């Protein structure tokens, strides 16, 4: 039997676990029935570790915030895959990337692959219909991307731990700490930036919203700024899992 690509192998496993017949899987993936039967015997003959969805509001919030910041998903119809990817900077966010990998693997029981691409890009990638359903439950996303992402549920109806860690994940991925200790978040989604501003104010963290001036043909960009004093409050009340950004805040505090 020739070696199958990991994504094809995982598509077979997912369809078997969903209860699809060997004949149906064979037709949908364009593979021999004997190939499907090989995996069918392996899976049915042993306990297979399935994805689990955690109940901890902190974990769910942080994962969804990170996805909202720099993630997207794609449904590969031919093989029935829900592909989920989070993009980071290969140098600046390398340590944080491995932190996110552990967060997902340990809490969702899902293997995550890390890819280093050209132009200093780091990708966290995995396939999961169940995790996609979790994303779809909480987030509004257009065209499979997070350009117009926002929380579906009004923030007043969401747990405080969820909100705190959602903002943490969002700023850990898409936020920036300048040399003066200010936190800056720039998003295309007006709804997401407004929700983030309101969540921060719930925790007593003041912030300002503005519309960033753009070059021709660029997307409209909304900017949220947290001043140095409130950035220290953010560090205390929200915190960072991206330690590079935490260190910049601490350095600005220690220099004054």
C-alpha positions as CSV (number, residue, x, y, z in Angstrom):
1,X,0.0,0.0,0.0
2,X,1.4,3.4,-1.0
3,X,2.0,6.0,1.7
4,X,-1.0,8.4,1.9
5,X,-0.6,12.1,2.6
6,X,-1.5,12.9,6.3
7,X,-4.5,15.0,5.2
8,X,-6.0,12.0,3.2
9,X,-5.3,9.6,6.0
10,X,-7.0,11.9,8.5
11,X,-10.0,12.3,6.1
12,X,-10.4,8.5,6.0
13,X,-10.3,8.3,9.8
14,X,-12.7,11.2,10.3
15,X,-15.3,9.6,7.9
16,X,-14.9,6.2,9.6
17,X,-15.6,7.8,13.0
18,X,-18.6,9.6,11.6
19,X,-20.1,6.2,10.6
20,X,-19.7,6.5,6.8
21,X,-19.6,3.2,4.9
22,X,-16.5,1.9,3.2
23,X,-18.2,2.3,-0.2
24,X,-19.2,5.9,0.5
25,X,-15.7,6.8,1.7
26,X,-14.1,5.2,-1.3
27,X,-16.3,7.2,-3.7
28,X,-15.9,10.5,-1.9
29,X,-12.1,10.3,-1.7
30,X,-11.5,8.4,-4.9
31,X,-9.6,5.6,-3.1
32,X,-9.7,1.8,-3.4
33,X,-12.0,0.0,-1.0
34,X,-9.1,-2.1,0.2
35,X,-7.3,1.1,1.4
36,X,-10.4,2.2,3.3
37,X,-10.8,-1.3,4.8
38,X,-7.2,-1.3,6.0
39,X,-7.9,1.8,8.1
40,X,-11.4,0.6,9.1
41,X,-9.8,-2.5,10.7
42,X,-7.2,-0.5,12.5
43,X,-9.7,1.9,13.9
44,X,-12.4,-0.6,14.8
45,X,-9.8,-2.9,16.3
46,X,-8.5,-0.4,18.9
47,X,-9.7,2.6,20.8
48,X,-9.2,5.8,18.8
49,X,-8.6,9.1,20.4
50,X,-11.3,11.5,19.4
51,X,-11.3,15.3,19.6
52,X,-12.7,16.7,22.8
53,X,-14.2,20.1,23.3
54,X,-13.1,21.6,26.7
55,X,-15.5,23.2,29.1
56,X,-13.0,25.6,30.6
57,X,-14.1,29.2,29.7
58,X,-10.5,30.3,29.8
59,X,-9.3,27.7,27.3
60,X,-12.2,28.3,24.9
61,X,-11.9,32.0,25.2
62,X,-8.1,32.1,24.6
63,X,-8.3,29.7,21.6
64,X,-11.1,31.6,20.0
65,X,-9.3,35.0,20.6
66,X,-6.1,33.6,18.9
67,X,-8.2,32.3,16.0
68,X,-10.0,35.6,15.7
69,X,-6.7,37.5,15.6
70,X,-4.9,35.6,12.9
71,X,-6.8,32.5,11.9
72,X,-8.9,31.1,9.1
73,X,-10.6,27.9,8.1
74,X,-11.3,26.2,4.8
75,X,-13.7,23.3,4.0
76,X,-12.0,21.0,1.5
77,X,-15.1,19.5,0.0
78,X,-13.4,16.8,-2.0
79,X,-12.0,15.1,1.1
80,X,-14.5,16.4,3.6
81,X,-11.9,18.2,5.7
82,X,-12.3,21.3,7.9
83,X,-8.9,22.8,7.7
84,X,-8.0,25.3,10.5
85,X,-4.9,27.5,10.4
86,X,-3.5,30.2,12.7
87,X,-0.7,32.4,11.3
88,X,2.1,33.9,13.4
89,X,5.5,35.5,12.8
90,X,8.2,32.8,12.6
91,X,10.8,34.7,14.7
92,X,8.9,37.0,17.0
93,X,6.1,34.6,17.8
94,X,8.0,31.3,17.7
95,X,7.8,30.6,21.5
96,X,4.1,31.7,21.5
97,X,3.4,29.4,18.6
98,X,4.6,26.4,20.5
99,X,2.5,27.6,23.5
100,X,-0.6,27.6,21.3
101,X,0.3,24.2,19.9
102,X,0.4,22.8,23.5
103,X,-2.9,24.6,24.4
104,X,-4.7,22.9,21.6
105,X,-3.2,19.5,21.9
106,X,-3.6,19.2,25.6
107,X,-7.1,20.6,25.9
108,X,-8.7,19.5,22.6
109,X,-6.8,16.2,22.2
110,X,-5.9,17.3,18.6
111,X,-2.5,17.0,16.9
112,X,-1.3,20.3,15.6
113,X,1.4,20.7,12.9
114,X,3.7,23.7,12.8
115,X,5.0,24.9,9.4
116,X,7.7,27.5,8.9
117,X,7.2,29.3,5.5
118,X,9.1,31.9,3.6
119,X,8.7,35.6,4.6
120,X,9.0,34.6,8.3
121,X,5.6,33.0,8.5
122,X,4.7,30.3,11.0
123,X,1.5,28.3,10.6
124,X,-0.3,26.2,13.1
125,X,-2.5,23.8,11.1
126,X,-4.9,21.0,11.9
127,X,-8.2,19.4,10.7
128,X,-11.3,19.1,12.8
129,X,-15.1,19.4,12.1
130,X,-15.8,19.5,15.9
131,X,-13.5,22.4,16.5
132,X,-14.8,24.2,13.4
133,X,-18.3,23.8,15.0
134,X,-17.0,25.4,18.2
135,X,-15.6,28.4,16.2
136,X,-18.9,28.7,14.3
137,X,-20.9,28.6,17.5
138,X,-19.1,31.7,19.0
139,X,-17.8,33.7,16.0
140,X,-19.3,35.3,12.9
141,X,-16.9,34.8,10.0
142,X,-17.3,35.8,6.4
143,X,-15.6,34.1,3.5
144,X,-13.7,31.6,5.7
145,X,-11.4,34.4,7.1
146,X,-11.3,36.6,10.1
147,X,-11.4,39.9,8.2
148,X,-15.0,40.5,9.4
149,X,-14.9,38.3,12.5
150,X,-17.0,39.2,15.6
151,X,-18.5,37.5,18.6
152,X,-22.1,36.2,17.8
153,X,-23.3,36.5,21.4
154,X,-23.5,39.9,23.2
155,X,-20.7,40.3,25.6
156,X,-23.1,40.8,28.5
157,X,-24.2,37.1,28.1
158,X,-20.7,35.7,28.1
159,X,-18.7,34.6,31.2
160,X,-16.0,37.0,32.5
161,X,-13.3,34.4,32.2
162,X,-14.2,33.7,28.6
163,X,-14.1,37.5,27.8
164,X,-10.8,38.1,29.6
165,X,-9.0,35.2,27.8
166,X,-10.7,36.0,24.5
167,X,-9.1,39.4,24.6
168,X,-5.8,37.9,25.7
169,X,-5.7,35.5,22.7
170,X,-6.7,38.3,20.3
171,X,-4.0,40.7,21.5
172,X,-1.4,38.0,21.8
173,X,-1.8,37.3,18.1
174,X,-2.8,40.5,16.5
175,X,-1.8,43.2,19.0
176,X,1.4,45.2,19.2
177,X,3.3,46.8,22.2
178,X,5.3,49.9,21.2
179,X,8.5,51.1,22.7
180,X,6.5,53.3,25.2
181,X,4.5,50.5,26.6
182,X,1.3,51.3,24.8
183,X,-0.8,48.4,23.4
184,X,-2.2,48.8,19.9
185,X,-4.7,46.5,18.2
186,X,-5.6,47.1,14.5
187,X,-8.5,45.1,12.9
188,X,-10.5,45.3,9.8
189,X,-13.7,44.3,11.6
190,X,-15.5,47.2,13.1
191,X,-17.7,44.9,15.3
192,X,-14.7,43.1,16.7
193,X,-12.8,46.2,17.6
194,X,-15.9,47.7,19.3
195,X,-16.5,44.5,21.2
196,X,-12.9,44.4,22.4
197,X,-13.1,48.0,23.5
198,X,-16.2,47.3,25.5
199,X,-14.7,44.2,27.1
200,X,-11.6,46.1,28.2
201,X,-13.8,48.9,29.7
202,X,-15.7,46.2,31.7
203,X,-12.4,45.4,33.4
204,X,-11.7,49.1,34.0
205,X,-9.1,49.4,31.2
206,X,-9.6,52.6,29.2
207,X,-8.9,52.7,25.5
208,X,-9.4,54.8,22.5
209,X,-10.7,53.9,19.0
210,X,-9.8,55.5,15.7
211,X,-9.9,54.9,12.0
212,X,-6.4,54.5,10.6
213,X,-5.5,56.5,7.5
214,X,-4.9,54.1,4.6
215,X,-3.1,54.0,1.3
216,X,-5.2,53.5,-1.9
217,X,-6.8,50.0,-2.3
218,X,-6.1,49.0,1.3
219,X,-8.8,47.7,3.6
220,X,-10.3,50.1,6.1
221,X,-8.6,49.5,9.4
222,X,-9.8,50.3,12.9
223,X,-7.3,50.9,15.7
224,X,-7.6,50.5,19.4
225,X,-5.0,52.0,21.7
226,X,-4.4,51.4,25.4
227,X,-2.2,54.0,27.0
228,X,0.8,53.2,29.1
229,X,-1.0,53.5,32.5
230,X,-3.8,51.2,31.4
231,X,-1.4,48.9,29.7
232,X,0.0,48.1,33.1
233,X,-3.6,47.5,34.3
234,X,-4.1,45.2,31.3
235,X,-1.0,43.3,32.3
236,X,-2.4,42.8,35.8
237,X,-6.0,42.0,34.9
238,X,-5.8,40.3,31.5
239,X,-2.2,39.3,31.0
240,X,-0.3,37.8,28.1
241,X,0.5,34.3,27.1
242,X,2.8,35.8,24.4
243,X,5.8,36.4,26.6
244,X,7.5,38.6,24.1
245,X,4.8,41.2,24.5
246,X,4.6,40.8,28.2
247,X,8.4,41.6,28.4
248,X,7.9,44.8,26.4
249,X,5.3,46.0,28.9
250,X,7.5,45.1,31.9
251,X,10.5,46.8,30.3
252,X,8.6,50.0,29.8
253,X,7.4,49.9,33.4
254,X,10.9,49.3,34.8
255,X,12.4,52.1,32.7
256,X,10.3,54.7,34.5
